Amino acid sequence: MKKLAVLLLLMLSFCSVFAQQAQRVEMADALRSSGKIYVVVVTIAIIFVGLAIYLFSIDRRLKKIEKEK
């Protein structure tokens, strides 16, 4: 039941994304034209990778502590 709810939620989120394609975002167009959009994408990717590494390291430490107890 949970998997069905998650699938439905994901499908609804994609519908909202497709519905917003008609709008033009001036800031994104300006960043794309000057080539700065790549800097933004790389910065966001670095932040997400850093958060993922941090969370996995915390998870590993927590598992180690749980095994000791």
Protein Blocks (a to p, Z undefined) as FASTA:
>chain_A
ZZmmmmmmmmmmmmmmmmmmmpccfklmmmmmnopmmmmmmmmmmmmmmmmmmmmmmmmm
mmmmmmmZZ
